[in-house]
Amino acid sequence: MWILKQEEARGNGRIFISRHNEHVKRSGIYDANNKVIGNLLADEIGNEYFVIVQIFIKLHVICRLMKTASEKIIFLLI
């Protein structure tokens, strides 16, 4: 997976993807020939891929790059 390889090159072993539950669930199809992205991710990553279910009416996402020695990105979901 391109984005994971890019992040691994920067020393980050994990990524966070925020999408609607129906798109990222591990099983599901749009039609007989098209899998949802969750299927594709689970096929490639296996047990390292998991979904955090989101139930909300309004979502605010604040992304902040912390200036620390490790330079990690923190995601805060409110």
Beta strands, then each sheet from edge to edge (+ up, - down):
strand 1: 29-31
strand 2: 34-35
strand 3: 61-65
strand 4: 73-77
sheet 1: 1+ 2-
sheet 2: 3+ 4-
end
